[in-house]
Protein backbone atom coordinates (compact mmCIF):
# COMPACT_ATOMS: atom_id res chain seq x y z
CA UNK A 1 0.00 0.00 0.00
CA UNK A 2 1.27 3.50 -0.80
CA UNK A 3 2.61 5.13 2.34
CA UNK A 4 4.00 8.64 2.06
CA UNK A 5 5.88 8.18 5.33
CA UNK A 6 8.03 5.43 3.80
CA UNK A 7 8.85 7.18 0.54
CA UNK A 8 11.85 9.54 0.40
CA UNK A 9 10.33 12.55 -1.33
CA UNK A 10 12.95 14.78 -2.94
CA UNK A 11 11.53 18.15 -1.97
CA UNK A 12 13.78 21.07 -1.14
CA UNK A 13 10.82 22.53 0.74
CA UNK A 14 10.06 20.36 3.79
CA UNK A 15 6.71 22.15 4.17
CA UNK A 16 5.44 20.34 1.06
CA UNK A 17 6.16 16.91 2.53
CA UNK A 18 4.70 18.02 5.86
CA UNK A 19 1.56 19.25 4.10
CA UNK A 20 1.16 16.00 2.20
CA UNK A 21 1.51 13.94 5.36
CA UNK A 22 -1.06 16.17 7.07
CA UNK A 23 -3.44 15.74 4.12
CA UNK A 24 -3.15 11.95 4.37
CA UNK A 25 -3.68 11.84 8.13
CA UNK A 26 -7.40 11.04 7.92
CA UNK A 27 -7.37 8.96 4.73
CA UNK A 28 -8.58 5.45 5.51
CA UNK A 29 -6.60 2.35 4.59
CA UNK A 30 -9.53 1.20 2.46
CA UNK A 31 -9.39 4.41 0.43
CA UNK A 32 -5.60 4.12 0.03
CA UNK A 33 -5.99 0.55 -1.22
CA UNK A 34 -8.75 1.57 -3.66
CA UNK A 35 -6.60 4.46 -4.87
CA UNK A 36 -3.60 2.21 -5.43
CA UNK A 37 -5.72 -0.36 -7.29
CA UNK A 38 -7.08 2.31 -9.66
CA UNK A 39 -3.79 4.16 -10.20
CA UNK A 40 -2.01 0.88 -10.97
CA UNK A 41 -4.78 -0.11 -13.38
CA UNK A 42 -4.63 3.24 -15.20
CA UNK A 43 -0.82 3.19 -15.21
CA UNK A 44 -0.79 -0.28 -16.80
CA UNK A 45 -2.52 1.14 -19.90
CA UNK A 46 0.38 3.60 -20.47
CA UNK A 47 -2.28 6.08 -21.63
CA UNK A 48 -2.50 9.60 -20.16
CA UNK A 49 -4.83 10.15 -17.20
CA UNK A 50 -5.45 12.70 -14.47
CA UNK A 51 -6.40 12.60 -10.83
CA UNK A 52 -9.95 13.34 -12.01
CA UNK A 53 -10.07 9.90 -13.64
CA UNK A 54 -9.29 8.34 -10.27
CA UNK A 55 -11.84 10.54 -8.49
CA UNK A 56 -14.44 9.55 -11.09
CA UNK A 57 -13.77 5.90 -10.25
CA UNK A 58 -13.55 6.00 -6.43
CA UNK A 59 -14.47 9.54 -5.36
CA UNK A 60 -12.53 11.59 -2.84
CA UNK A 61 -11.76 10.41 0.69
CA UNK A 62 -14.87 10.77 2.84
CA UNK A 63 -13.10 11.99 5.97
CA UNK A 64 -10.88 14.93 6.81
CA UNK A 65 -10.69 18.56 5.89
CA UNK A 66 -7.93 18.03 3.30
CA UNK A 67 -9.70 15.52 1.06
CA UNK A 68 -8.61 17.07 -2.25
CA UNK A 69 -5.06 17.58 -0.97
CA UNK A 70 -4.93 13.88 -0.12
CA UNK A 71 -5.42 13.02 -3.80
CA UNK A 72 -2.37 15.09 -4.71
CA UNK A 73 -0.34 13.51 -1.94
CA UNK A 74 -1.32 10.03 -3.10
CA UNK A 75 -0.42 10.92 -6.71
CA UNK A 76 3.00 12.10 -5.48
CA UNK A 77 3.45 8.87 -3.54
CA UNK A 78 2.60 6.84 -6.65
CA UNK A 79 5.13 8.83 -8.66
CA UNK A 80 7.84 8.42 -6.03
CA UNK A 81 7.07 4.68 -5.97
CA UNK A 82 7.85 4.48 -9.68
CA UNK A 83 4.29 3.69 -10.77
CA UNK A 84 3.53 6.90 -12.68
CA UNK A 85 5.25 10.03 -13.97
CA UNK A 86 4.05 13.47 -15.00
CA UNK A 87 3.59 13.86 -18.74
CA UNK A 88 1.90 17.23 -19.15
CA UNK A 89 -0.97 19.42 -18.05
CA UNK A 90 -4.72 19.65 -18.68
CA UNK A 91 -7.62 21.82 -17.64
CA UNK A 92 -9.67 20.28 -14.85
CA UNK A 93 -13.16 19.20 -15.87
CA UNK A 94 -14.81 18.90 -12.47
CA UNK A 95 -16.93 21.94 -11.72
CA UNK A 96 -15.53 22.15 -8.20
CA UNK A 97 -12.03 22.58 -9.68
CA UNK A 98 -13.02 25.81 -11.46
CA UNK A 99 -10.98 25.04 -14.59
CA UNK A 100 -7.62 24.98 -12.85
CA UNK A 101 -4.59 23.37 -14.48
CA UNK A 102 -3.83 19.83 -13.31
CA UNK A 103 -1.09 17.31 -14.08
CA UNK A 104 -1.49 14.58 -16.66
CA UNK A 105 0.15 11.30 -15.67
CA UNK A 106 1.20 8.10 -17.45
CA UNK A 107 2.37 4.74 -16.23
CA UNK A 108 6.11 4.16 -16.13
CA UNK A 109 6.98 1.43 -18.59
CA UNK A 110 9.45 -1.22 -17.34
CA UNK A 111 11.94 -0.08 -19.98
CA UNK A 112 11.92 3.42 -18.44
CA UNK A 113 12.65 1.93 -15.02
CA UNK A 114 15.81 0.28 -16.39
CA UNK A 115 17.34 3.65 -17.39
Backbone as CSV, one residue per row, in Angstrom:
resi,resn,N_x,N_y,N_z,CA_x,CA_y,CA_z,C_x,C_y,C_z
1,UNK,0.843,-1.176,0.000,0.000,0.000,0.000,0.895,1.248,0.000
2,UNK,0.503,2.267,-0.751,1.267,3.504,-0.802,1.278,4.172,0.563
3,UNK,2.462,4.486,1.033,2.612,5.133,2.338,3.617,6.257,2.201
4,UNK,3.143,7.477,2.238,4.004,8.635,2.057,5.101,8.691,3.106
5,UNK,4.873,8.141,4.274,5.884,8.178,5.328,7.098,7.326,4.990
6,UNK,6.940,6.339,4.116,8.035,5.427,3.804,8.722,5.763,2.484
7,UNK,8.298,6.830,1.833,8.851,7.185,0.536,9.725,8.426,0.693
8,UNK,10.983,8.361,0.284,11.847,9.537,0.401,11.520,10.559,-0.684
9,UNK,10.722,11.545,-0.355,10.331,12.547,-1.332,11.433,13.593,-1.479
10,UNK,11.826,13.877,-2.714,12.954,14.779,-2.941,12.548,16.250,-3.007
11,UNK,11.955,16.762,-1.963,11.529,18.154,-1.973,12.525,19.006,-1.203
12,UNK,12.925,20.123,-1.844,13.777,21.068,-1.141,12.986,21.749,-0.026
13,UNK,11.680,21.858,-0.221,10.818,22.533,0.740,10.167,21.489,1.653
14,UNK,10.625,21.366,2.890,10.058,20.360,3.792,8.595,20.625,4.123
15,UNK,8.120,21.851,3.903,6.713,22.147,4.167,5.796,21.378,3.220
16,UNK,6.272,21.096,2.004,5.443,20.341,1.063,5.227,18.920,1.569
17,UNK,6.286,18.271,1.989,6.158,16.911,2.528,5.276,16.924,3.771
18,UNK,5.503,17.900,4.639,4.699,18.021,5.856,3.219,18.200,5.509
19,UNK,2.943,19.024,4.517,1.560,19.248,4.096,0.926,17.997,3.523
20,UNK,1.696,17.234,2.764,1.165,16.001,2.200,0.868,14.986,3.294
21,UNK,1.748,14.872,4.250,1.514,13.938,5.355,0.277,14.363,6.139
22,UNK,0.125,15.658,6.369,-1.056,16.170,7.068,-2.328,15.852,6.277
23,UNK,-2.271,16.016,4.958,-3.437,15.744,4.120,-3.844,14.274,4.168
24,UNK,-2.868,13.393,4.342,-3.147,11.955,4.371,-3.566,11.439,5.743
25,UNK,-3.450,12.271,6.749,-3.679,11.839,8.131,-5.014,11.116,8.323
26,UNK,-6.072,11.620,7.706,-7.397,11.041,7.918,-7.880,10.156,6.768
27,UNK,-6.973,9.820,5.849,-7.374,8.956,4.733,-7.351,7.510,5.205
28,UNK,-8.462,6.829,5.035,-8.579,5.450,5.514,-7.714,4.497,4.692
29,UNK,-7.353,3.385,5.308,-6.602,2.352,4.590,-7.400,1.823,3.411
30,UNK,-8.709,1.711,3.570,-9.527,1.196,2.464,-9.494,2.147,1.272
31,UNK,-9.477,3.455,1.534,-9.385,4.414,0.427,-8.007,4.323,-0.221
32,UNK,-6.954,4.230,0.579,-5.600,4.116,0.027,-5.479,2.888,-0.860
33,UNK,-6.045,1.774,-0.418,-5.986,0.549,-1.217,-6.773,0.706,-2.516
34,UNK,-7.953,1.337,-2.445,-8.747,1.566,-3.659,-7.991,2.491,-4.613
35,UNK,-7.382,3.533,-4.062,-6.598,4.458,-4.873,-5.470,3.712,-5.584
36,UNK,-4.728,2.924,-4.831,-3.600,2.211,-5.431,-4.074,1.242,-6.515
37,UNK,-5.183,0.563,-6.284,-5.725,-0.356,-7.294,-6.025,0.397,-8.585
38,UNK,-6.695,1.550,-8.469,-7.084,2.312,-9.660,-5.866,2.932,-10.340
39,UNK,-4.956,3.527,-9.575,-3.789,4.160,-10.201,-2.927,3.112,-10.899
40,UNK,-2.786,1.932,-10.315,-2.005,0.875,-10.975,-2.706,0.396,-12.254
41,UNK,-4.020,0.311,-12.206,-4.778,-0.105,-13.379,-4.635,0.919,-14.514
42,UNK,-4.780,2.196,-14.183,-4.625,3.237,-15.201,-3.189,3.287,-15.709
43,UNK,-2.231,3.146,-14.816,-0.820,3.186,-15.213,-0.487,2.055,-16.173
44,UNK,-1.083,0.895,-15.968,-0.795,-0.276,-16.801,-1.232,-0.099,-18.253
45,UNK,-2.097,0.876,-18.519,-2.524,1.138,-19.897,-1.495,1.981,-20.650
46,UNK,-0.624,2.665,-19.924,0.376,3.596,-20.470,-0.278,4.723,-21.258
47,UNK,-1.554,4.970,-21.013,-2.279,6.081,-21.630,-2.368,7.218,-20.612
48,UNK,-2.403,8.463,-21.079,-2.497,9.596,-20.159,-3.783,9.580,-19.334
49,UNK,-3.664,10.013,-18.073,-4.827,10.148,-17.199,-4.549,11.243,-16.185
50,UNK,-5.592,11.668,-15.497,-5.449,12.700,-14.466,-6.031,12.182,-13.151
51,UNK,-5.819,12.957,-12.119,-6.404,12.603,-10.826,-7.926,12.569,-10.916
52,UNK,-8.490,13.337,-11.838,-9.947,13.335,-12.007,-10.462,11.970,-12.461
53,UNK,-9.660,11.252,-13.225,-10.068,9.904,-13.642,-10.159,8.980,-12.432
54,UNK,-9.259,9.152,-11.496,-9.287,8.341,-10.274,-10.480,8.747,-9.419
55,UNK,-10.706,10.047,-9.280,-11.838,10.543,-8.490,-13.155,10.069,-9.101
56,UNK,-13.229,10.039,-10.420,-14.445,9.549,-11.088,-14.715,8.091,-10.724
57,UNK,-13.655,7.324,-10.561,-13.773,5.897,-10.254,-14.093,5.635,-8.779
58,UNK,-13.396,6.329,-7.855,-13.548,6.001,-6.429,-13.956,7.187,-5.553
59,UNK,-14.105,8.363,-6.140,-14.474,9.543,-5.358,-13.290,10.084,-4.580
60,UNK,-13.566,11.045,-3.714,-12.526,11.587,-2.839,-12.666,10.917,-1.478
61,UNK,-11.630,10.978,-0.661,-11.764,10.413,0.685,-12.956,11.038,1.397
62,UNK,-13.649,10.266,2.186,-14.865,10.768,2.837,-14.605,11.497,4.138
63,UNK,-13.399,11.341,4.694,-13.095,11.990,5.969,-12.036,13.059,5.780
64,UNK,-11.961,13.955,6.744,-10.883,14.930,6.810,-11.164,16.213,6.064
65,UNK,-10.485,17.254,6.493,-10.687,18.556,5.889,-9.808,18.759,4.660
66,UNK,-8.860,17.888,4.424,-7.926,18.025,3.300,-8.144,16.954,2.250
67,UNK,-9.406,16.637,1.965,-9.701,15.524,1.060,-9.061,15.693,-0.321
68,UNK,-9.196,16.867,-0.925,-8.607,17.066,-2.253,-7.087,17.069,-2.189
69,UNK,-6.514,17.598,-1.125,-5.060,17.579,-0.971,-4.543,16.159,-0.840
70,UNK,-5.337,15.281,-0.265,-4.934,13.883,-0.118,-4.737,13.231,-1.477
71,UNK,-5.561,13.581,-2.451,-5.420,13.018,-3.802,-4.046,13.397,-4.363
72,UNK,-3.676,14.654,-4.235,-2.366,15.093,-4.710,-1.228,14.385,-4.001
73,UNK,-1.368,14.206,-2.706,-0.335,13.512,-1.935,-0.218,12.054,-2.377
74,UNK,-1.348,11.420,-2.639,-1.319,10.030,-3.104,-0.727,9.932,-4.510
75,UNK,-1.014,10.909,-5.372,-0.415,10.916,-6.711,1.101,11.062,-6.590
76,UNK,1.557,11.940,-5.696,3.002,12.098,-5.476,3.620,10.811,-4.970
77,UNK,2.938,10.141,-4.059,3.447,8.872,-3.537,3.549,7.831,-4.644
78,UNK,2.559,7.789,-5.526,2.597,6.839,-6.647,3.760,7.163,-7.584
79,UNK,4.006,8.441,-7.797,5.126,8.833,-8.656,6.453,8.462,-8.007
80,UNK,6.599,8.737,-6.729,7.844,8.416,-6.033,8.053,6.911,-5.904
81,UNK,6.974,6.144,-6.005,7.067,4.681,-5.968,7.417,4.100,-7.332
82,UNK,7.502,4.951,-8.350,7.850,4.479,-9.683,6.699,3.878,-10.459
83,UNK,5.473,4.216,-10.078,4.293,3.687,-10.768,3.901,4.599,-11.921
84,UNK,3.963,5.917,-11.689,3.535,6.902,-12.675,4.558,8.032,-12.753
85,UNK,4.435,8.824,-13.823,5.248,10.034,-13.965,4.388,11.114,-14.617
86,UNK,4.760,12.356,-14.380,4.052,13.472,-15.005,4.378,13.486,-16.488
87,UNK,3.353,13.795,-17.299,3.593,13.858,-18.741,3.040,15.125,-19.369
88,UNK,2.434,15.992,-18.591,1.897,17.227,-19.149,0.875,17.850,-18.221
89,UNK,0.052,18.706,-18.805,-0.969,19.423,-18.046,-2.281,19.398,-18.815
90,UNK,-3.379,19.576,-18.078,-4.716,19.648,-18.682,-5.564,20.588,-17.830
91,UNK,-6.658,21.007,-18.385,-7.620,21.816,-17.641,-8.563,20.877,-16.920
92,UNK,-8.758,21.119,-15.640,-9.667,20.281,-14.847,-11.083,20.377,-15.397
93,UNK,-11.788,19.256,-15.353,-13.160,19.202,-15.868,-14.205,19.268,-14.769
94,UNK,-13.838,18.867,-13.551,-14.815,18.898,-12.466,-15.177,20.348,-12.152
95,UNK,-16.456,20.594,-11.994,-16.929,21.944,-11.724,-16.280,22.521,-10.466
96,UNK,-16.106,21.675,-9.457,-15.528,22.147,-8.202,-14.067,22.569,-8.346
97,UNK,-13.422,22.210,-9.455,-12.028,22.580,-9.684,-11.883,23.935,-10.381
98,UNK,-12.991,24.473,-10.857,-13.017,25.815,-11.460,-12.015,25.987,-12.602
99,UNK,-11.827,24.943,-13.401,-10.983,25.039,-14.588,-9.500,25.209,-14.322
100,UNK,-9.048,24.828,-13.141,-7.620,24.980,-12.852,-6.794,23.987,-13.667
101,UNK,-5.510,24.244,-13.747,-4.595,23.374,-14.481,-4.159,22.231,-13.551
102,UNK,-4.226,21.004,-14.076,-3.832,19.827,-13.307,-2.809,19.010,-14.110
103,UNK,-2.085,18.156,-13.424,-1.094,17.306,-14.081,-1.771,16.173,-14.843
104,UNK,-1.147,15.797,-15.936,-1.488,14.579,-16.664,-0.380,13.586,-16.331
105,UNK,-0.774,12.347,-16.091,0.150,11.296,-15.674,0.099,10.135,-16.656
106,UNK,1.168,9.357,-16.700,1.196,8.096,-17.450,1.936,7.071,-16.616
107,UNK,1.651,5.808,-16.902,2.367,4.740,-16.227,3.816,4.686,-16.687
108,UNK,4.702,4.303,-15.788,6.113,4.160,-16.135,6.323,2.759,-16.684
109,UNK,6.738,2.705,-17.922,6.981,1.432,-18.591,8.237,0.785,-17.994
110,UNK,8.265,-0.547,-17.908,9.449,-1.216,-17.337,10.766,-0.818,-18.008
111,UNK,10.724,-0.506,-19.292,11.938,-0.083,-19.982,12.448,1.238,-19.406
112,UNK,11.518,2.138,-19.056,11.917,3.415,-18.439,12.578,3.191,-17.085
113,UNK,12.098,2.200,-16.348,12.648,1.928,-15.022,14.088,1.423,-15.101
114,UNK,14.458,0.830,-16.232,15.810,0.284,-16.389,16.841,1.374,-16.640
115,UNK,16.407,2.553,-17.055,17.343,3.652,-17.394,17.971,4.225,-16.166
